[in-house]
Amino acid sequence: MPKDNENIRLPLLGPVEPSEPQGFTADQMIRCEECLRANPPTRINCLYCSVPLPMNEASARLRKPVLRKPEKHQVGYNTILLPGIETYSAEAISEAAELLKLKNDELQRILNERLPLPLARTASREEAELVFERLRALGFDVVTLVDEGALRRVRSIAFDESRFVVNPGQTKEEVEELWSNIVLIVPARLMARRVEVKELKTRRAEGEILDKSEFFSDEVVIDFYTTSNSETWRISAGSFDFSCLGPDKALIANENIARLQRWLVSKATNARLDESYNRLRPVLDLVWGPEQETQSSGWRRERPGKLSVGMATITSNESQFTRYTRLLYYLTTHPRG
């Protein structure tokens, strides 16, 4: 019988290759001109104070975008693919996918649509410029779009043969437009998921879950744009007064908004109807994923000495749809040669 110590592995002899990649030398590090701290040459903005770092010839080759998503209050920079008849090599797709932090098959799904679609979204103009330059060097035709334009919700519409009046909620804010000024109509379904959790706080790191519930909503909306301004006008099935339909008004909101869409298309003869969003949503999720927002309902006293807190997490595709319709509006007002 073998002895127990015969099964013990002997230590390796000789030098061992490091398992982690080598870091940058002190000469390669970039010093921030604002906080004077050293940063890796791959960064565009300072790791500590977010100020743009100075660039030299060596760091220009090493720079990589972080692609940090902008916060809700921040302006976003979107890199949009403008497809043509080009075909891309496997090496170009692989390099672009690594740059964009996508898988090769995910980038290929975007390319296969042969439509203007987002490739990246970041909170930094410097990062957006870097992504733009690297993709152009790989042969991709791209453009950078900045989040802009207000979203105004339409509560009711009054009209005659040549013009209509949009009421966003107050009479003093009414806007009059010509039917011929509408250039784009985009319908979609907005879906939201709300998860509410009620947690009892204890001395342990994790509290005790008292209650959990999930709610889903599905609403049909219509966005339209005019040539007179860049605002997004949105009609929602759940908050619009369908009295403008007159005798055609039905009892069900979804039926009413379907009739309203047909009515708008018949009146706005210069408008293009684009119904591509619902089909393209899985592809848009690769870059413009649904956004989450967490809300607190505050503290409650359950019993003497015991407190609970309620939290709600809301996941919605509304911001994604807004960015997509603004992309379509940009392409409508900036046609390619």
N, C-alpha and C positions, 0 to 999 in steps of 0.2 A: 504494500500500500504506500502511495506517495505521502510524504510528509506535508503538513500544512504550509510550511515555508517554501515548498517547491512551487506553489501556485502564485507566489507574490511576484509581481512584475518588477524587474530591475529598472533603475532610473536610466534614462537615455544618456548616452555618452556623446560628447561632441557639441558643437554649437546648435542652438535651436533657432529656427527662423521665427521672427516676430509674427504673431497672428493678426495684429492690427496694422493698418497702413501708417507709414511714417508721416509725422507732422511736418510743418513748414519750419524752415530755419528762421533765425532772428532777422536775417537780412531780407527775407521774403515777406515778412509781416508788414502791414500798412498801418501807419500811425494816424489816428483820427486828429484832424486839425482843431476839433472842438473840445474833446475831453482828453486828448493826448494818450489814449489807450491803444494798444496794438491789436490789430485785427487780422484774420487770415486773408490772404490776397484773393480768395474766391468770393469775398463779400463785396456787395455794392454799397450798402449802408452800414454805418457803425453798429456793432453788436450791442453797444451799451447806450448810446444816445440817439441812434437812428439817423444821424447826419450823413449825407453822401460822402464817401471816402475819396481822397485824391487818387488819381489813376496814373500809372506809368505803363511803359510798354510791356513789362513782364506781367503785371496784374491784369492788363486788358485781356491777355490770352487765358488767364486762369479764372476769370470771373464767371460765376454761375448764379442764375436767378434763384431766389428762395421761394418765390411764388406764394408769399403769405397773403391770405385772403383779407381784403379790407374789412374793417369793422363797419357796423351799420351806419355810423356817422361819417365815415371816410369816403372819399371819392375813389372809385375803382377804375382801373385801366384794363381794357379788354383787347386782346390780340385776336383778330378775326381773319380766318382763312378766306381768300378770294380764289376759288378754284377756277381752273381753265382746262385746257386740253393736255396739260403736262402730265407725264408719268414720272414717278419718283423711284429712285433706286432703293434697294433694301438697306444700303448703308445710310442713305439720307433719312429714311424713315426711322431707323434705329437711333441715329444721332438726335433727330428731332424729338423722338419719344423720350429719350433720356433728359433732354433739355427741359421738356414740358412736364416731366414727372408723370408720364403716362406709359402704359404698356404698349407694346408694338401693335397688338391686335386692337386696342382701343383707338389709337391714332389711325389705324387702317379703317376702322368703322367710320370715323369722321371723314376721311378722304373718299371713301366709297360713295358717300351721299352726293358728292360733287355739287355742294351748295355752300353758300357763305355761312360758316359756323365758327363758334369760338374755339380757340386753341389754348388760351391761358387767360388768367385774371389775377391781377396783383394790385396792391395798394400803393406801389411806388412807381413814379414816372420813370426813374432811372432803370428799374427792372424791366419795365415795358419796352423801353428803348433797346435794352440789351437783347431781349427776346426777339424783337423786331429785326435787329441787325443779324443775329445768328440764324434766324429762319430764312431771311433773304439770302444769306450766304449759302444756304443749303438748297436754294432754288424754289422756296415757297413764296407765293405772292400773298402778302398779308397787309393789314392795315390796323392801326391802333385807335380804338374808340373810347372816349372818356364818358363816364356816367354823367348825363346832363338832361335837363328837361324836367318839368314838374308833372306830377300825376294828378289829374283833376277828375273827380267822380261826378258823373252826370246823374241828376235826380229826376229830371223831366225834360221834355223837348216840346216846343211849340213851333209851328211851321206854316209856310204857304208854298206856292208853286216854285219860287226861285230861291228862297232863303229859309233858315231855321234859327231858332233861339235856344241855346243850351242854358239850363239852370243847374248850377252845381250845388244848390242848397239854399241860397239866399237870392232874393230878387235883385239886389244891388250888384251882384256878381254875374249877372246874366251876360252871355256873349252871343252876338249875332254873327252868323256865317252864311255864305252862299253854298248851296248844294254842290256847285261846281268846284268849290275849294277842297272838298274831301278827296284825298288821293289814296288812302289806304284804310282797309277794314280788316281786322284780324279777330276772329272768334277763338275761344278756348274754354277749357274746363280748369278751374282752380280747385285744388284739393288740399285740405289742411287736416292734420292729425294732432290732436291735443291730448296729452297724457298728464293727468293730475295725480299727485302723490301726497298723502298726508302722513307725516312722520313724527313719531313721538321721540323727543330728545331724551337720551339717557346718558349715563356716565361712560358708556362704551363709545368707541370711535364711530360706530355705525348705529343709528337710531333704529327704533322698531317701526315698521311700516304698519300703519293703522288702516289705511284705505288706499286703493288705486283704481283709477277709472280711465277709460279711453273714449274719445269722441272723434268722429270723422265727419267732415263736411265736404260737399261737392257742389260747386256753383258754376254756372255758365256765365261768361263775361264776353263783352265785345269792346275792343279797343279801336279807335279811329283817329286819324291824323289829318290835318288840313295844311294847306300851303301858307296860311297867314301866320302860323306860329309853330313851335316845336313841342308844344305841350301834348301829353298823352291824355286823351279823353276816354274814360272807361265807364261802360254801362254794365252794371251787375244785376243779375236776375232778382236777387233778393232785396234790392234797395231802389229800384227804378219804378217810377209811376208810368204805367203802360196806358194811360188815358189817351195818349196820342194815337193809339191804334183804333180808337172809335169803336164801331160795331164789330171789328175783328178781334177785339180783346177777349181772351179766354180766361178761364178760372185758374189755370195752372201756369206758374211763372216760367217754367222751361218751355212751354208751348208759346207763351207770349214773346219770349226773347228770340225764339226761332222765327216767328212772324216778323218781329222787329228787324232782324237781320235781313230778311228778304225785302222788307220795306225800305231799309237804308240803301241796299244795293240798287233797287229800282230808282231811287231818287238821286243818288250820287253816281251819275253816269260816268264821271271821270275817275272813279275810285277803282282800285284793284282789290279784289277779295282774296285773301291769303288764308287758307285753312290748314297750313302745314304743321302748326305747333303741336297738336296732339300726337301726330305721327312721329315727330322728331324729338319729343321729350326725352326718351331714353338716351339719345345721343347727346343732347344738351346736358344731361345729368353728369356726363364725364367731366365737364369743366364748370358749368353753372349748376351745381347741385342744389337741391332744396335747402333753404336756410332754416336754422333753428333759433328759437328765442325762448328764454326761460323767464318766467314771471313768478313772483312770490305773492301769496295771499296773506302773508303776515303770521304773527304768532298768536296762538290761542291757548287758554288755560283749560286743560282737560279735567284735572282734578287737583286738589291741593298738592303743590310741589311737582306737578307734571305739566310740561309745556309741549305743544306740538306746533309744527310749521307746515304750511301747505306750499307746494311748488307745482307749477304747470309748465310743461315743455311743449312748444307749438312748432310743428314742422309744416312748411308751406312752400308751394312752387310759385307764389305770386311774384316775388322779385325776379325769378327766372323768366317768367312770361313777360314782365315789363321790359327787361333787357332785350329779349328777343324781338318784341314789337318795335323797339327803338332801333334795333339793328335793321329791321325791314324798312323802317322809315328812312334811315340813312341811305340805304341802297336805292330807295325810290327817288330820293331827292339828289343823289349823286350817282347817276347811271354811268356804267363803265363804257368806254369806247369800244 
